[in-house]
Amino acid sequence: MRNTLKAFKAKALARPDVRREYDGLKEEFELLDEILKARTEAGLTQADLATRIGTTQSAVARLESSMGKHSPSIGTLRRYASALGYRLQVRLVKKQSPITHKQKKSTGPVDADTLLAKARALRRTPKRVRVTDRLLHSLKGKRHVRVSKKSA
């Protein structure tokens, strides 16, 4: 049965429309995972937590199972977090839009030393991302970029 579910998920996520919807729910699933993990680590049942918050077990169950259908208030999430010994933290994070080739060309002058320093820093990333010297030197001749070798 487990393999069937994995196969179904893989097949469904191969469809671009399903993938887009699935990715759109990522943040809600992450929050739900955090909520469930916190309650589990506290060793509390839904009924125990409901008593601490001053609500019913079914209200806690709804909160934990249907985040997409029901949007709890910040006050509710704050009480939930506090009952588990946590503090609620809400942040706005700027979305990063993909930069197109056209946008890259239209930017102003680029400081070559800064660009090379960033590229060299990439070479040392823990994920073993490597930028080859060929790529660094391919920047020569690009608009407003001048690469010069410095003596060591």
N, C-alpha and C positions, 0 to 999 in steps of 0.2 A: 504494500500500500504506500509506503514511504517513497519508493522509486516512482510510483505512478504520480504522486503529488509533485515530485521534483520534475518529472518529465512534462507534466501539465504546465507547471510554472515556466519552465524553459521555453516551451512551445508558445505560451501566451505572451511572454516577454519578447519574443522574436518579432511580434507585431508592433510596428512603431506607435500606433495609437494606444495600445495597452501599455507599452513601455513609458510613454509620456505621462499617462495617468498614474501609473505606479510610482514614477519618480516624483510626481507632484505631491504624493502622499508621504514621501520619505520623512519629512520633518514631524508629521503627526505620529508616525510609527516610532520614531526615535524618542519622542516625548512619552509615548505610551510605554515603551520599553523601560525608560528611566523610572516612571511611576511604579510599574510592576516590580522592578528590581529593588527599589527602595523599600516597598512594603514587605517583600520577601526577606530582604536582609534584616528588617526590623523584627521579623518573626511574628507578624500580625496577620490575622485573618481579616477579611473584608468587614465582618461584624465588629471585631475589635477596633478597627480603624473608624468605622461609622460611629461607635460610641465615643471615641476621642473627639471626633469632629462635631458630633451632635446632629447626626443625620441617620439615615437608614442604611442597612446593608445593601439594599437594592439600588440606592443612589450611588454608592461606591462602585457597585458592579457596573452600572451604566457609565460612570466616569471612566472606568478601566477598559470597557469593551467597545464603546462607540464614540470615540473622539471625533470622528468625521461627521457623525450625525448630530452630535450634541457638543456645543462649544461651552465648556465650563467658564465661569467668570474667573478673573484673576484672584478675587477674594476666595473662591472655592479652592483653587489650586494652592493658594497661600495657606489655607487651613489644612489641606491635605499634607502639604510639605511640612508644616509646623508639627503636625501630629506624629510625623515620622522622624522628627529631629533634623529637618532640613530647612533651608531658607530658599524661597522662590526667587529666581533671577530671570528677568525677561530682558532680552537685548534685541536691538535692530542691527542686522548685519547687511551691509551693502552687497547687492547681487553683483557678480562679475559677469559681464557680457563677453562673449567670445570676440576677439579682435580679428577683423577680416583683413585680407591682404591689402585691400583698398584703403582701409583706415591706417594701416602701418605706413603706407607711402605718403599719406597726406600729413603726417606729423611733421613738426618743425625739426630744426637741427638736433642731432644727437651727439652727446659728449662721448667720444670714442673711448676714453679711459674708463668712464663709468660703465659703458656697455661691456667692455672687455672684462672689467672687474666682476660684473654680474655673471658673465658667461663663465669665467674661471671659477667663481663660487659654485656654479652649477656642477662643474666637473667634480667637486668635492662633496656632493650630496650623499647622505647615507643610503639613499635608494640606488646608488650606483648609476646615476644618470651621467652620461659622459657627453661632453661637447668636444668634438675633435678639433685639433689645430686647423684642419682643413676648413671646418665650419667657421672658426674664428677669422681665418684669413679670407674667407669668402666675403666677409664684410667690407673688405677693401673695395674701394670704388663705388660703394653705395652712396647715395646722396647724403651729404653732410657728415660722412663718417670717414675718419682717417685713422688707419691703424699704423702705429709705428712701434718697432721693437725697442725696448729700453734695455740698456746694459745692466747686468746684474751686479 
